[in-house]
């Protein structure tokens, strides 16, 4: 039997972090009224931020399968070697997939780009992620598979949209019951993935799986967290037994619900199994260095602690790790998202043991996993440093009391988060983040960027000429911006020559097909009257300078052993584009901002983001 190692982990959290005051801006207020129980629920769970895969118009930004695939791609990107065509088993878990059929793993496989392989779908609640992990573990342990991926993803927010409840006849004249409202403020979206192999990483850290223990207690308890039925209507065993889907929906049978009377049994079941594992000799509490426990609410954490103390087997509080309060309760994906953060934060040391605990309240299950950290911490810190940063939009100062400005900035932030997440999947950037970037990659990148950089000052200058004289202050902003940019391409040429390239080669370069599309779009927008919507394009392009340029420049410098002078174009833009952002902030606060202008800026930002990605995806394709 093989030993099995988690050699890489990935996660995906959609959109920007959502604070407690914004939850109902995403989920909506049922009947236009704020929830009467929300504050009490939030006080108990103590979650401060979570992520949603819907925007404030309640439009889905991803599918559940897409989020799982993005987490898998993240895990593969952070791996020591390229396994993308060598994975031969995929296990996927979720609570609710995108479709009734086919299985969730089929949908995830289709999104990943992985080759032909064996798959397995695990459907449940929080425990489904651990079921997927154990399946992958057994496949590698037995020698049946050489490299496996286990993943879990959750997308509950779309089930909690206010419109779903407003159309239900049962709740037209009364608030939705607490068993449903409770979950609206407990659950959020996200995905995680793990790569499993029979050998550890040659460099850095791996997590050796000692054992995984999954137990069901469904024969002892009624359903506790469920969707598809109503307990108060026992003659109908499930939603398919109603005369129509409409009838089932009207009665609230399809709503996701939690039996509050039963849910307090969950910590008891989980702790009872912990005591049994101690009795069986699988767990030695004094040898546990990290306790990674998925609890859905701080309330349950306190109860787990209390029960452990009663049994005399307490694991000290400083050994417990969670990111519930900042990443939210992502159900089956939570254990992956916690382990991914713990692994890549540099906290772990070789020889340490990690006990993972996942209690599930669906019909009561417990999952435990014991891990041992193996490898070199120093190499892990060195190799994983650049991969730890989470997507974050550049900062914009604006008048928060102005609803138009606030709406515009919120939309721009959402566009940026999506853009940065997709940026990480572009092949050349993926190579950079995984430490596999080459000098040839750097030269190709410069050759392709030069053409767009030359055009930059020209479309900005053209836009300035189309701004009416009554907005001369805005025209001046554009002109100043164009003046700053018009010689930037020369820095790029100097960097190219400094790393061994020939000046005539970069000067003779052509735009790739993505650059052609981006340039044509920007010149087309710049040739219209008062093209202030190009502030959306500046948000993306100058945002890359503020947020990414130094980050990329330092990575390229360190990976290739270059000097600051050989990556000065990227380092320079990190500083200069902050000044450009000050001008953008002035534009956003301009009195000519109207609803129509705001929507044009938003659309231009979206379009520019997509075309910029295309430019990087098509390097060398002229």
C-alpha positions, 0 to 999 in steps of 0.5 A: 500500500502506498503512502499518500501525500497532499502535495498541493492545495488550491482555493477559489473565493468569488468576488470581494469580501462581503461585510455584514452590512452588505449581505442583504445588498447581495441576497436582497430583502424579502418583500423589501424588508430587512431580516428581523433575525439577521443580527442575532444570527450574525452575533452568534456565528461571528462571521465578519466577511464572506464571498458570494458568486452573485453580484448585487443584481443577483446575477450568477458570476460563476457556476458551482462547477466553474468555481471547483475548476478554478480551485483545481487549477489553483492547486495545480498551478501551485504544484511543484510539477505540471500534473495537468495531463497526469491526473487520473482520478477526480472526486468532487463533493458539493451540497447542491450542484448546478444541475439535477443530472449529470453528476457534479464531478462530470460538470467539474471535469468538463471545466478543468481541461483535465484529460480522460480520467475516472471521476466520482461525485459525492453529494451531501452537505459538509461531509461530501468534501471529506468523502471526496478526499477519502475516495481520492486517498484510497485510489492513490493508496491502493496504487490504482491511481498515480495522481488524484484531485479531490475538490469541493465547492458550494454555491448556496447564495443563489438559493437565498435570493429574495425573489425565490421567497417572494414568489412562494404562496406560503410566505406572501403574508408572513415572514419566512421561517427561522429554519430558512432565514437562519441559513441565509446568514450562515452560508457563503460561496467558495471552492477548494481542491487538493492534489494527492500523490504517492510521493511528497514534493521534492522541495517544500512541504507536503501533508502525509495523510495518515488516515481518514475516518468518515462515520454516518449516524443517519440511523439515529437521527432525523434529517436536520439540514435539508432541501426538497421536503417539509417536515410538517407535510409527512404525506409527501416524502419529497418534492417529486411527490407534489403534483407539480414543481410549482406546488412544491416551490409554493409550499417552500419544500425546495428551500434549504432549511435547518432544523434548529431543534436538532442542530445542537446534537452536531457538536455532541456527535462530533466530540463523541467520535473524537473520544472514540478515536482516542480510545482506538489509539488513532488520536493522541491529544497531546501530540496534536499541533494543529486542530483544523475544525470546520464549525459553522458558527462560533456558537458551536466552537464554544460548545465543542470546547465545553464538551471536550473539557467535560471529557478531560481531553482538551486540545489547547485553544492556541492550537486551533485554526479556522478562517471562518470569520474572514472567509465564511462558512463554505460547507464542504469546501471549508476544510480545503480552504482552511488547509490551503491557507494554513499550508501556504501561510508558512505556519507549518513545520516538518513533523507537526501533526494536523487533526481535521474535524468536519461534523455534518448536520445533514443527517449527522456525519462526522469526518476526521483526518490526521495529517503529518507535515513533511518536507522542508519549511525553508524551501516551502516559504521560498517557493510559495511566497508569491502564491499567497496573495489574495485578489484585491482591488486597487484603492479608490477614494470617493464620496461614500455619501454619493450613491452614484460614486458608491455604485460605480466604485462597487462595480469597478471593484467587482470587475477587478476581483474577477479580472485578477482571478482570471489573470492568474489562469493565463498561461504566462502568468500561471508560469510566473506564479508557479516559479517556472517563468523563463527568460524567453517568457519575459522577452516574449511578454515585453515584445507583445506589451510594447505595441500596446504601450505605444498606443496607450498615450495615443488613444488617451490624447485622442480622447482628450481632443473629443472632450468638450471645452466645458469640461476642460478640467477633465480634458486636462486630466487626459492630456496630463495622463497622455504626456506621462505615458508617451515615452514609456515604451522606451523603458521597455525597449531598454529592459529588452536589450538589457536581458540580451534582446536586439533593439531592432527585433522588439521595434519590428514587432507586431501586435498580437490578435488580442492587442489588435482587439484591445487597441481597436476598441480603445481608439473606437471609444476615444473617437466619440464625443466626451469619451469619459467612459475610458476611465473604466479602461484606465481602471483596468490598465492603471490598476495593473500598474498599481496592483500588479506591476511591482509584484510581477517585476520582483517575481521576474527579477528574483526567478531569473536572477535579474537586476532592478534595471532589467525590470525597471518598466514594471517597477516604475509603473508601480510608482507612476500609476499611483499618480495616475490613480489620483487623476482617476479619482478626480474623474470619478468625483466629477459633477458630470457623472450621471447614471448613463455615464456610470454605466458606460464606465462600467461596461468599458471596464468590463470590456477592457478587462476581457480584451487585456486578458486576450492580449496576454493569452495570445502572446506571439500570435500575430 
